[in-house]
Each structure stands twice: as C-alpha cells, then as structure tokens.
C-alpha cells in the first residue's frame, strides 16, 4: 500500500522492492496492518512525508507480523509474533530522544513508519531494528494490530499515574469520553487497574453499550453533564477530539482530578465558553489538564501485556471488518458503517505469498495517537 504524500488519489497497491535488513534488523512477514484516520488523511493529501529520495510512502503503522530472520544474539527469534514500534528517535538526538523518550521529541526531527520519512508496515515484508520489534503472545494473532493504539492508551495511563504521584493518589473512578477503539482500550486498562469505569458516547444502541458492559463498566449516552452527576470521576480520559467535551471535562472531576486529552482536535472550530470559573476551579482543587500522544518502547511493552491479559473475544469486538489489500486502487478500505464517525481498520493475509490484510473497528473519535481517528483487518 503506497501513496504519494500531498497528492490526493495517489493511493495504490502494487509491487515495491523487498526490504534489505541492515545490521541488527529483523525481517518480518506482514500478517495484518491497521488502517486508521491518520492513513485516510495521508491518502487525502493532508500530510505525510516519503523517505528521503523517494516520491512514494508505504502506508501502515498499526502492524502485526511473524519474524523470518533475526540477528544473532537478539531476544527476538524467527517465528515470533511481533508488532513494530512506530516512531524512531531523531538523529541529533534531542535530550528526550537521547533518554529513550522519543514520544516526547523536542525538535520534531523524529521519523515514523508509514507517516514521516520511513516506509510503513503495509507490505508483505518489512524490517525494523530488533529493539523495535515487540514480541507478542501468540494468542494475539487475530487482534495483534491493536497493540499500537493500545500503546497510546498505555502511555496515557502511565502519565496519569506519574502526575498523580505528585501527592497522595488513590483514584477510585474514571470517566472515558468516547467508545471508539481508543476509548474502549482506555476503559479496558482502567478495569485492569481495578477502577470503577464509566464510558460516555452519543449512541444508545449498536455494539458499543454491549462492549462496555462486557468489561464490567458502565455506559452513558445522555451527555457529559448527566454522566458527571452520576459519577464524579477522579480521572477523565477524553478520547473523542470534540472540543466541547474537552472543556466540559475540566469541570467534571472530583477535587485533585486529572483530565487527559488523547483526542486530536480540529482547528478552526469556534466555541463559546466561560473559562474563568473553570480555571479558578482547577486552581482551587489542584486539578490537572494535560495532553498525551504517541508511545515509546515502554508503552508498547505495557500494551502487549495488557492485551495478553484481556479476553480475546472482547478484543475481537474492536475489529469489525477484515479484507485483503490486493486489488485496491485509489482508496483505503471503506470505513465500517457499524459505528458512527471515524473507525479502525487493517490489512492482513492468510499464510502464503499474498499482501497483508486490513481490519476496521468504528470510532467517533479523532484520536489515533498521531493525527486522526481509526481501525480494519482482513482474512
């Protein structure tokens, strides 16, 4: 799957040269790749950068594959099920990248597979340094492309807990706004932490309420104000990219509350808010509002552990469509109509010399940990 960034309608599936592993690389046979809003926006020509000296970019940053070759002495072995870390540190490096925190890169010279100056994982074969291959539980093969979005959520939870540790911190409840893949994965990690989890979305039917209930969480669909009346959350994770909810979340927490913004918000939309009282309340209650995006090695490892501990059947609910990449020209796989708004999708393949497949699950959000919302996979 390739595209010429900046040129709408240039998406296509075709032949590209096989990658040549460099010293320390693993060679991976692609099994599946998630398709998300970031990919759709790159295909629409909104952004994206090809590798230096090339016109086209191989898409795909939500990866899943089987290792074919691994360097001697590596902890990765042929036959391992792996996902590739998306971002690579900048070459300078900045202080954050020098400390392995490349998700916090300060000079913007990082690169990203399938997005910025590095070919992605939407091909039969791909390579990453052995340290960027995250080994997964073999049981995750049907849903392993969820590791990348789960890593974004794992980072958000880590940052919430680090901020909370500035003082006594024993949260009891979390409200997640948005029941798309990012929101549902955020809810999953909240349940795994033993919290009272509540999820807010706009629909009162379809698969979302059932997916939330299957986690043992509580589903709300009657607005943020009503949800906040029923639960005064210690934590809010905003996963819709809807600016009204971001402002509303600030006033919805208990004292010493934490609001994490994971949605990517559209520019140019104007809303009217009375901000003074909200900021006053934040100060008087020691509240925190912060944003979180992308993930590093630590977060990918945490995501792999979280998915391995989850019910595989429940994770399967996040993948609503599966289809082959072969034969598609000029467009990414159509978004699922099972959910409103942006969703997730992916590409994959059965064993044999074929392209990886795509898979999608619906989402009302614009969050994907990069620029847009997402998901889809095929068999």
N, C-alpha and C positions, 0 to 999 in steps of 0.2 A: 504494500500500500504506500504510494508516494504522492507527493503534492509539490507544486512549485509555489512556495510561500509568497503571498502578496498577489497571487493570480487566481481569482475565483474560477471554479470549474475545471481546475487542472488536476483534480484527484484522479488516480487510476491505479489499477492492479496490473503489474507487469513484471518482466524479468529485470533483476538487478544482479550485479556480480556478487558471488558468495563472499562473506567477510573473511578476512585473513587474521586469525588470532595473533596478537602481539605477545611478547614475553609476559607471562603472568595472567593471561586471559583464559577464560573458559569459553568453549564453543557450545552453543545451546541450540537444540531443535525446538522451534516455537510450537507450542500446543494451543495457546489462546492469547488473545490480546483484547483488553477492554477498549471500547470506543466511547468517548465522553464529549461533553460540551467543548472542552479545550480543542479536541480534534476537529469538531464541527466548525469552530471559529477559525482554526488554521486553514481548513478547506475553503472557508468563505473568504479567505484572503485578509483576515483582520490582523494577523501577526504570524510569527514563526520565522525561523532562520535556518537555512540549509547549512550543512557542513562547509567550511571554507573551501573554495574552489569548485563547488557543486551548485547546480541550479535547483535540484530537487531534494526533498527531505523525506526519508522513510518515516511514516507516522507510527504511533503506538507507544504509550508509556505505562500502560497497565498490563504487565507481562506475566506469562507463565510458560515454562518450557522444561525440557529434560536435557541434562548435561550430556554432551557427546564426548568432549575432551576437556581435561583439567590439567593444570600444571603440576609437576611433581612436587610433593610436599604440601599441597593445598588441602584444606579441610573439606573442599568440595570434591565429589567423586563422580565419575561417569555413572549415569542412571539416576542421579539425584533430581528431584523435582525442585525447581528454583523460580524465583522472581528476581528481576533486575532492579537495583536501585536507580532511580531516575536521574537525580542531579549529580553532577561531578563538580568538585571544588574548582575555584578559579586558579589560574596558573601562577598568580603572583606569590603566595596567596595572601588574602586579607587575614586579619587576626582570627576571625571566626572560622574561616576555612582551614587555617593552619591548626586549629584545635578540633577539627572533625565536625564542626557545627556549620557545614556548608549550606544547610537550610536557612541560616541566618547571614548569608553572604552580604558583605557591606559595600562591595564595589560593583556588583552587578555583572562581573565577568565570569560567573559560573556558566556551565553548559548543562543542557537537559536532553535526554534521549527523546526523540520524536517531537521536540518543541524548539530547542535553541541550540543549533550548531552541532548536534550529534544525531545520527540516524536512530530511529526508534526501533521498536520490537515487532513491528508489523510485517515480518518476513519469515520465511521457512527457517533460516539460520540467523543467529545473532551472537555477538560477543560482548562480554563485559569483563573487567578485571575480577579475579577470583573473589576479592574482598567485597565486590558489589553484587555478588550472587547470593541471595538469601535462600538457604535451604529450607524447604517446607515439608511438613508432614505429608506422606504420600496420600493420605486420605483427603487432602485438599485439592486433588487434581481437578474435580469438577468445578471448583469455585476459587482456585488459587489466584485468579486475576484480581480478586478483591483485596489482595494484600496491599497494593499501592494505595487505594483510598483508605483502607484501614490504618495505614501508616500515618496518614494525615490526621486521623482521629486520635491515634495513639500519641502523637506529638501534642495535640490539643490537651489531652488529659494529663500528660506529663507536665505541661506548662501550668495548667490549673493547680496541680498539686504542689509545684515549686512555688508558685505565688502564694498559695495558702499557707505554706510552711514559714512565711514571714512572721507568723504568730501561731497561737493555738488554732488548730483547724481540724474539726471533726464534722464534715458535711454529712447531712442525712438525706438530702433530696436534690435532684437535678431535673430541670425542665429543658428538653431539647425541642427547638422550634424547627420544624421541617422533617417529614417522614420519608425523605428520599434516601438513597444509599448512604450518604454521609451521615444524615440524621439517625438512621436506623443503626449504623455501626457505632455511632456515638452512644446511642441508647444501650447497645449490647455491652460496650465496655463499662458503662455505668452500672448495669446489672451485675457484671462480673466483679465490680467493686463493692457490691452489697448495698447500693444506694436505692432509695425509693425513686424510681424513674418515671417521668411523665413526658409524653411526646405530643406536640401540638402540630396539627396540619389543618388544611381547609376542607378536606373531603370527609364525608360521613359514611362512605361505603367503599367497595373495592378491596384490594388486598392489604392496604396499609393498616387499618384497625386490627385486623387479624394478626399481622406480623408483629405489631406492638404487644398485643395480648399474649402471643406465644412466648414472648420474652418474660412475661410476668410483670410488664409495665402497664401504665395507664394511658389511654389515648384520649385526646381532647380535640374538638373541632369547632368550638364556639368562640374562638378568639383569645388573644393573649390575656386580656383583662379578666375574663371569666376563668381561664386556667389559673392565673395567678391568685385569684380569690380562693381557689380550692387547694392550692399548694403554694406556699411562699418559699420558693426554692433557694437553696444555698448557692446553687450553681445554675447558670443558664448557658447552654451552648446553642448559638444562633447559626443555623445551617440552611437558611433559605436564600440569603442575598437580598432580602426585602428590607429596604432601609427603614421603613416604619417600624418593623419588628425590632431592628437593632436599637432604635431609640426607646421603644417601649420596654425592651428587656432591662434597660438600665434602671427602670423604676419598679421592676417586678421581683427583685431578690429580697431575701431576708438581710438583716444587718450583717456587715462583713461579707457581703456577697461577691461573687465573681462572675462576670459575663465574658464569655469567649466568643468572638466573632470568627466564624470559619467561612461564611458566605463571601462571594466576590460581588461587590455591589456595582450596579450600573451607574455610569457617570451621566450627568445632565438632568437627572430627575430631581425636581424641587419639592420639598415637603415643608409644611409649617409646623414648628414645634416650639413650645415654651421651654427653652433649655435651662434657664436659670435655676428653677426649682429642682430639676433633675441633677444638675451639677452640685447644687447645695446638698441634696440628699446623699450623693456619692461621697462628698467630703465628710459629712457628719456621721455616716455609717461605715466609713473606711472601705467603701466598695471599690472594686477594680473592674475596668473595662479594657480588654486587650484583643488583639488580632493574632491569628495563627495560620501559617500556610506552609506547605511542603513538609519534608521529613528527611532525617538522616539515617545512618545505619542503625542506630539505637532504636529508632521508631519503627523501622521495618522489622527488626527482630521482635519487638513487642507486639506488632501487628500479627506476625506469623504465630506467635504464642497464643494470642487472643483468639484467632480464627481456629487454631487447633483445639482449643478448649470449648469452642461453640458447637451447637447442634448442627451437623452438616445439612440436615433437612431445612433448618431455618435459614442458613446461609444461602441455600438454593433459591429461596424466595426472592433474593435480590437480583437474580438473573432471570429475566422474563422472556428473552428471545435469544436463539442461537442460530447462526448461519455461516456458511462458508464465505471467505473473502473472494475466492476465484470468480471471475466474470463480472465483478462490479466495476463500473467506469463512471467517472464524473461525479460520484456522490458517495458519502459514507452510508452505512446501513440505516434504514429509516428508523426513527425513534419509535419506541413502543407506545401503543395507544392505551395500554392498561393503566397508566398513570398520567396525571397531568404534568405539563412542563417538561423540564429537561430530565434526561434519564441516563442510565448506564448501559453500555453495550460492549460486545467483544467479538473477536475473530478466533476461530480455532479449527482443528482438523483431526480426523481420525488418524491412526497410525498409517504411515505411508508418505509418499512424496507429494504432498499437497500443501496448500497455504494454511497458515493458522486460522482459527475460527474467530468469529466475533460474537459478543454477547451483550445484552442490554437489560437493565432494570430501570424503571422510571423514577424520576425525582422532580420535585417542584423547585429545586434549588439551583443556584448558580455556583455552588461550591464544588471544586474538584481538587483543591489543593494547589492549583496552578492559576488558571484564569477563568474557567467556566464551569458548568454543571455536567452530569454524565450518565450510563452503562449498557452492554450487549455481548453475547458469545454464541458460537455455533458448534454443531457436532459433525 
